[in-house]
Structures are given as structure tokens and as C-alpha cells.
Amino acid sequence: LFSDHVEKFIPPKKGRSHILTIIRELVGFEPSGTSTQLLEALRYLVGVNKKRTTTFLLSDLINSSEDMPKLEDALKIASSKHDIMAIRVYDRRDAELPNVGIVEVEDAETGERSWLDPSSPRVREFWAEQYNSRNEAMVSLLTHNRVDMAEVATNGDYVKELLKLFKKR
């Protein structure tokens, strides 16, 4: 489990009780960091697991564009040593702003607040373009490094998406 640093590591094991341990840790996890740093999690993975493992990367996969070259290097190394599958969790409102008038928005990672007018078609279009551009860059990065990915909407059927991921393999 990670935020801007690795907060908890659960060594891999087999069995139903281990799966329940992982679920319990996920549900009860309270991060101390306020931002996320995928790069640090990948570096940690390479350093802590010497044997090849199957690793599930569960994240929104939103990453700063200035970190992409470093992230690409870390992902290249991690995916060469481990079998990584990414599960991207997203909310459709990340891509499509609803037309609701002027709203105050807050960056969950930095706490920065600003006002936005999603009633403007230009604002909604710019928002969607930025989201799609970041998403396409991440999908391209994962594909290039042989990382399979499932996309799970917060209001969608995660079972269907996970089954598609496993059938690809």
C-alpha cells in the first residue's frame, strides 16, 4: 500500500487466509501521506521481491507528466522482473465534467483549490482532452512495458472487467 511512499508491505503468500488478510488491510488502511507516487511503489517492488511475482497494481494511475520519464524507467525494470497487471480505478466524472455551473474543485493530492465553470463547453472540452491525454500516455506506457490492464469504473461491474483481464492471459 502506498501514498507518496510505501506505507505497508504484505509479503506474498498462498491461501485463502492470506487473501482475507490483504482485504482486511485494504479496507482498514489509513494513509499517512496525502499524495501518491507510483514511481516509489515500483522501485520498492523491485527492491523487496527478488523472486518473480505476479503483482497487481490497483490505482487510478494518474501521474504527473513531469514524472513520466522516471516512471517509464521504473516500470521497465519492474515489468522485466515481475508479472505486473494494472487495475485502473476511475470515475466517469474524471473524464466528463457535469454541466452544473461554477464549482470549487480541490486537487486531492496537493490540496490546491480553484474555481471552475463546467457550464462552459470549452472548459468541459479542455478537461476531457487533458484527462484523455494523460490516460492515453499511461496506457501506452503500460502496453509498451507488457503490463496488462483492466479499467474498473467506480459505478461499474468490476467482476466483468477482471474476467476480461484474466481471459487475455
Secondary structure by P-SEA (a helix, b strand, c coil): cccccccccccccccaaaaaaaaaaaaacccccccccaaaaaaaaaacccccccccccccccccccaaaaaaaaaaaaaaacbbbbbbbbbccccccccccbbbbbcccccbbbbbccccaaaaaaaaaaaaaaaaaaaaaaaaacbbbbbbcccccaaaaaaaaaaac
